[in-house]
Amino acid sequence: MRLYSYLTRLVSKLWAFVYRTRRNLYSRGLLISHRYEIPVISVGNLTFGGTGKTPVVIFLAKYFNQKHLPVAILTRGYRGKREKTGGVIHANQAKFCNGNEYGDEPAMIAQSLTKGAVIVGKNRHDNFVRYAKKVRPEVLILDDGFQHLKIARDLDIVIFDATLPLEHYFPPPIGYAREAFSSLKDAQLIVLSKVNQLKQRNLEPLIDKIRKVNQTAPIVEMSYELADLYDYNDFFSSTYPKKAFALAAIANPDSFFDSLRSKGVEIIESFSFLDHYSFKMSDLKPILDRAKKENVPLLCTEKDMAKIKQLVQSDFVFYPKLQVKFSDPQLVKKLLDELLV
């Protein structure tokens, strides 16, 4: 047992050393970061799994769209067919986008755009060069970009899941961190997400840990709220039902189910799938059959609807849009506006 503990700590330290060295090589200019002529905002995190990056990316895209600026979002398109080959979803094509083709999150992000596009693919710099002339963005958002150092950024936003215990902030195999906490020195805005889901509010230990590495970056809190319900055609639906089945294929399905309960929904039964799961009709048919039989709707996440509607278009399936609320929205907007000067 002692040997196992020693080896896991050793592997974790080696992991941290490799990523720390890599970050230092970029900061010293020994590895190349590509800089573009437009403002670049990175939205990322320290850990594996969901911290709430996608709702923040959507918030940013909408903010700049409201200023009539076309936005490009660079994203990997994880587990989509275009992840390796690359592709682009223009704002005016988003409604017809296939979530299995481009990835569920890119499809979800694209539907929030009024001007610009989502550029999908593993090699983000090459894909940006490939599609930039078609998209003509005035702002670039790098989704899940904190570790993607090949692209220089003007604002580095790092998101923490406030519900994640501190002991998980170690590199594998001990914890869930992608790199050591020391990398946080590069962050320029730190967001503590899911604060409204804390059973016992105690953010001080996390803030203290952050401040030991980064004393200057503003720290803001963020909560998620479920907004209105929509059907598969993205048409506004009615108010939340009293009873429903619930389905989620996200990193933390329980957070979605708890959010539905906070809206007064009694969940008859919940169905959890792996994050980014590619649904099959055999997964959905038994659930929909029960929903129809009991005459209650099936509520899924917005991300999951991007894939579900490719398989079935049912009047029994609805999704709520997510909206984010910052503890200091004026500070966030000030940092964004400074990029445009």
N, C-alpha and C positions, 0 to 999 in steps of 0.2 A: 504493500500500500504506500509506503514511504517512497519507494522507487517510482511508482506511478505519479505521485504528487510532484516529485522532483522533476520528472520528465515533462509533465504538462507545463510546469512553471518555466522550464528551459525553452520549450517550444514557443510559449507565449512571449518570452523575452526576445527570442530570435525573430519572431514575426514582427514585433515592435521595432526591433533594430533595422530590419530590412526596409520597412515603410518609412522610418525616420530618416534613413540614409537616402532613400529615393526622394523624399521631400526636400532634403538639404541640397541634393544635386540640382533640382529644379530652381531652388531659391538662389543658388550661386551661379546659375546660367550654364551649368555643365550639361544639363539636359534642356532641350528647347521647348519653351511655351510659346504657342502662336498667339499673337495679339492682333485683334481686328480693329477696324476704324469706327466701330459702333460700341456703345456701352454693353458690357457683358456682366450678367448677374448669375452667380452660381448658387444653387439651392441644394444642400447636401446634409449629411449627418455623419456621426462617428461610428454608428452601429449597423450591423446587418438587420434587415427587417424594416417594417414600416414605422416611421416616426411622423408621417403626415406631410411629406414633401409635395405630393401632387396637388393638394388643395392650396398650398402656398404658391406653387407655380401658376395655378389657375388665377389666384388673386392678383399676382404680378401681371400676367398677360392681360387680364381685364382692366387693370389700372392704366396700363399704357395704351390699350385700345381705346379707352375712354378719352385719352388725349389725342386720339386719331393717329396713333403711331402703329405701323405694322410691326409685329413681333415674330421672331423665329424662336422656337423652342427646340433645342437639341436634346434628344433623348435616345436611349439605347433601344427601346422597344422590346424589352425583355420577354422572351418566349414567343414573340411574334415571328411570322415567316420572313419579315423584312429585316430582322435583326442583323443578319449577316450581309445581305445584299444592299440594304439601304432603300429609302423611299421618302416621299413627302406627302403630307396631307394638307392641302390648302383649306383655308377657312370656309370657302364656299362649297367645298366638297365633303366637309366633315360629317354631315348628317348621313351620308351614304358609306362612311368608312367602315371597313370590316375589322373588328377588334382582334380576330384571329390572325389576320394578315399583318397588321401593324403593331399589335399589342394592345391590351385593354387600356392601359394608362394613356398612351398617345392618342387613342381614339377619344377617350374622355376629355383630355386637354383640348384637342382640336375642336370639339363641339362648343367650347367656351369662347373661341376666337371669333372676332368680327373682321380683323385685318391681320394677315400674316399666315404662318403655316407651322406645322410640327414636322421637323426633319428627323427621321428615324434611322437608326443604324449603329452598329458597334463602333465603327471608326468615325468619330464625330467630326474631327477636323476635316477629313476628306469629304465627308458628306456635306458639311457646310459650304466648302469651296464649290462643290458640285451643284448645289441648289441655290446658293446665295443670289445669283443674278435673276433667277425666276421669282424668288420670294421678295427680294429687295427690303430686308428688315431694317428698322432703325434702332431696335433693341434686340439683344440676344439673351435668352434665358437658358442656362445650362442645367438641365434636370439631373439630379443625383451627381453633382459635379465636384464635391469637395475633394475627392481622391483623383479626379480627372485633371491632372496638372498639365497636360499637353496644351490646354487652352487657358490663356491668361484671363483674369477676371478683374472687374473694377469694384465689385461688391461680392463678398463671400458670406453667404447666409448659412449658418449651421443650426440644425433643428435637433432638439433633444426631446425624447419621450419622457415627460415628467413622471410617468407611472413606472418606468423601468428602474429596478433596484440598482443602487450604486455598484454593488459587487459584480454586476454584469459588464462594467466598463473596463474590461481587460481583453486583450487580443485572444483569439482561439489558441488552445482548446479550453481555456479557463472561462472566458466570457464571450460577448457578442461584438466586441469592438473591432472595426476594420483596421484601425491603427491606434497608436498610443495617444493618451490624453494630451500629450505635449503638442500634438499637431494643431490643437485648438488655438494656438498663438496666432494663426493666420486668419482666424475668423474676424469679420468686421461687424456682424450682427448675429446675436445668438437668440434663438427662439425656443422657449420652453412650451412644448405643445401638450395637449390633452390635460391641461390643469383642471378642467371642469370634471374630469373623470377620476381625480384623486379621491380615495376614500378618506384619507386623513392628510390634510394639507401640511406639508413639511418640505418646502423647497430649499431651505437654508443649506443643508449638507451638499446638495448638487451645486448651488450657486457658489458656495465656498470652494468646492473642487474646481469649478470653472475659473474663479478669480485667482487661484494659485498659478494658473497658466496664462490667463489673459485678463489684464486689469482694465483695459480700455474699451473693449467692444460693448455696446449697449446690450442689455438683456431685457427682452420683452416676453410676456406670457401670451399664450394663444390658446383659445378654446375653439372647438368645432360645434356647430349647431346644424341640425337637420332642418333644411328649408322646405319648400313645397314639394309635393309628390308629382311625378310625371310618368306617362306611359311610354311604351316602346317607340312611339312616334315623336317623343319629346314634347307632347302636348300636356299642358297643365291639367292636373287631375283634381280630385276632390280633397277634402280634409283627411287626416289620418284615420284609418279604421279603428274600431274598438278591438278587433281581433284580427290576427294575420299569421300566416306562415312567414318565416324569415330565412333568407339564404345569403351567405357571404363567402367569397373566396379571396380573402385579404389576409394580411399578416396577423391581425388581431380581430377575429370575427366577433368576439364577445363585446368589444367596444361598440360595434355597430348594433348589436342586439340590445345592449344597455341604452344606447341612444334612442332606439325605437321605444323602449319601455318608458323613457323619460318623456316621450310624446303621448303617453297614455295608451300605448298599444299592448295588448295582452298577446304574447307570442304563444301560439298553440304548440308549435314545434319549430326548432331552428335546425338548419342544415349548414355545416361548415365544410369548406373545401380548402385545399392548399392554395396559397397565394399564387395568383396568375394562372389558376387552373383553366384548362381548355375543356369546357363543358361538352358533353355528348348528350344526344337526345334521351339516351337511356338514364342519364342522371336526372333530367328535368321532368320527363313524362310522369313518373310515379308521384312527384310532388304536385305537379299541375292537376293531375287527376284527383288528388285529394282536395286541392283547393277548390276545384269546380264542384266536387261532390258536397263539400261543406259550405260552399258559396262564400268563401272568404279569400281575400287577395294574397298573393305572394309578394313580399317586399324584398328587394335585393339592393345591393349597392350600385351606385352610378357606374363604377368601374366594371362590375359584372354584367350590367345591362348591355355594354358594348359588345359582349360575346353572345349573351343569351338571345338577343334579338336577331342574330344571324341564324339561329336554329328554330326559334319559335316566336310568333307574334301573337301574343295572347292578351285578351282584355283583362286577365286576372293578374298580370305582372306589372308592378310599379316600382319606381326607385325615387328616393329623396335626393335632391341636390344638397351638397355640403356648402356651408359658408363659414369662413374663419373670422374670428374676432380677436384683435390684438388689445393688450392692456394699454398700449400707447400708440394708437394708430397714426397720430400726427408725427411722431418720431419716425415711424416706418416710411411714411409718405415723404418726409423731409429728406431721408437718405436716398430715396428713389428719384426725387426731383433734382437732387444735386448731381446725379449722373447725366442729366440732360443739359446742364449748363455748358 
